[in-house]
């Protein structure tokens, strides 16, 4: 057993029904900060310039260029602050507490202005069916500290195992990063071959799936799924993927989603959740890569 697979209690409870309102509000808050990262960061392939990264306190934009300086913004889910830092030494923190998206957006703009930072963003959330402009959103206003902290601690564990899984691949691979649009942690492997055009795809989707991928990630329960879960999918999906058997035994192929799914609660029930997650990631990747004819010998360590 690996040394990091010693304590199942490291995986905190994360029942969607118990924290969905906090998650939905936090999703909107992260979009506001994420759009700042989008505005300040030069475009990278597959939108790798926009995600957040798991940090020692929460989620961070990492350092973003602003004029002659660098700006970093971090959600601190330990002390519950939104922290702003400039490379000239200026800093500012505002508390994370129950408040509407509209109030958060207003406070956020004031914080940037106090630091002398001017950034123009599109003030409407993305990847939602019925988006509410940030300045008008008084519907989402929940923030439970314990829930936010548990969410971040689940991300810590997932980030750790995803990074361990990533060491086995020497082909093109994404960082382990958190997409604020879809509100999920993800890591993506590439075959190196271009993908066929996706019918009806918008510019965002065309860029994200310009090449063949096998992507794994973690949803905390959003998007209509209703449960925290790990996932893995291939794009394009090879024929027969839905017939493949993977590990652990509680994982399955969801025909509606077109993805392998391992529910978070099932993972927590495993004797070694870390080992079980590695099994899920490896077996689902192998199933997809073999069926899609990836050159595994040259892509893997």
Secondary structure as the mmCIF struct_conf table of DSSP 4:
data_model
#
loop_
_struct_conf.conf_type_id
_struct_conf.id
_struct_conf.beg_label_comp_id
_struct_conf.beg_label_asym_id
_struct_conf.beg_label_seq_id
_struct_conf.end_label_comp_id
_struct_conf.end_label_asym_id
_struct_conf.end_label_seq_id
TURN_TY1_P TURN_TY1_P1 UNK A 3 UNK A 4
BEND BEND1 UNK A 6 UNK A 6
HELX_RH_3T_P HELX_RH_3T_P1 UNK A 8 UNK A 10
BEND BEND2 UNK A 11 UNK A 11
HELX_RH_AL_P HELX_RH_AL_P1 UNK A 16 UNK A 40
BEND BEND3 UNK A 41 UNK A 41
HELX_RH_3T_P HELX_RH_3T_P2 UNK A 45 UNK A 47
TURN_TY1_P TURN_TY1_P2 UNK A 48 UNK A 50
STRN STRN1 UNK A 52 UNK A 52
STRN STRN2 UNK A 53 UNK A 54
BEND BEND4 UNK A 56 UNK A 57
STRN STRN3 UNK A 58 UNK A 60
STRN STRN4 UNK A 64 UNK A 66
TURN_TY1_P TURN_TY1_P3 UNK A 67 UNK A 68
STRN STRN5 UNK A 69 UNK A 76
TURN_TY1_P TURN_TY1_P4 UNK A 77 UNK A 80
STRN STRN6 UNK A 81 UNK A 86
TURN_TY1_P TURN_TY1_P5 UNK A 87 UNK A 88
BEND BEND5 UNK A 89 UNK A 89
STRN STRN7 UNK A 91 UNK A 95
BEND BEND6 UNK A 98 UNK A 98
HELX_RH_AL_P HELX_RH_AL_P2 UNK A 101 UNK A 114
TURN_TY1_P TURN_TY1_P6 UNK A 115 UNK A 116
STRN STRN8 UNK A 124 UNK A 124
BEND BEND7 UNK A 126 UNK A 127
BEND BEND8 UNK A 129 UNK A 130
STRN STRN9 UNK A 133 UNK A 133
HELX_RH_3T_P HELX_RH_3T_P3 UNK A 134 UNK A 136
BEND BEND9 UNK A 139 UNK A 139
HELX_RH_AL_P HELX_RH_AL_P3 UNK A 145 UNK A 166
TURN_TY1_P TURN_TY1_P7 UNK A 167 UNK A 168
STRN STRN10 UNK A 169 UNK A 169
BEND BEND10 UNK A 171 UNK A 172
STRN STRN11 UNK A 173 UNK A 173
STRN STRN12 UNK A 177 UNK A 179
TURN_TY1_P TURN_TY1_P8 UNK A 180 UNK A 183
STRN STRN13 UNK A 184 UNK A 194
HELX_LH_PP_P HELX_LH_PP_P1 UNK A 195 UNK A 198
TURN_TY1_P TURN_TY1_P9 UNK A 199 UNK A 200
HELX_RH_AL_P HELX_RH_AL_P4 UNK A 203 UNK A 208
TURN_TY1_P TURN_TY1_P10 UNK A 209 UNK A 209
BEND BEND11 UNK A 210 UNK A 210
STRN STRN14 UNK A 211 UNK A 219
BEND BEND12 UNK A 221 UNK A 221
TURN_TY1_P TURN_TY1_P11 UNK A 222 UNK A 225
BEND BEND13 UNK A 227 UNK A 227
STRN STRN15 UNK A 229 UNK A 235
BEND BEND14 UNK A 236 UNK A 236
HELX_LH_PP_P HELX_LH_PP_P2 UNK A 237 UNK A 238
TURN_TY1_P TURN_TY1_P12 UNK A 239 UNK A 240
HELX_RH_3T_P HELX_RH_3T_P4 UNK A 241 UNK A 243
BEND BEND15 UNK A 247 UNK A 248
TURN_TY1_P TURN_TY1_P13 UNK A 249 UNK A 250
STRN STRN16 UNK A 252 UNK A 254
TURN_TY1_P TURN_TY1_P14 UNK A 255 UNK A 258
STRN STRN17 UNK A 259 UNK A 263
HELX_RH_AL_P HELX_RH_AL_P5 UNK A 264 UNK A 268
TURN_TY1_P TURN_TY1_P15 UNK A 269 UNK A 269
BEND BEND16 UNK A 270 UNK A 270
TURN_TY1_P TURN_TY1_P16 UNK A 271 UNK A 272
HELX_RH_AL_P HELX_RH_AL_P6 UNK A 273 UNK A 292
TURN_TY1_P TURN_TY1_P17 UNK A 293 UNK A 293
HELX_RH_AL_P HELX_RH_AL_P7 UNK A 296 UNK A 299
STRN STRN18 UNK A 300 UNK A 300
#
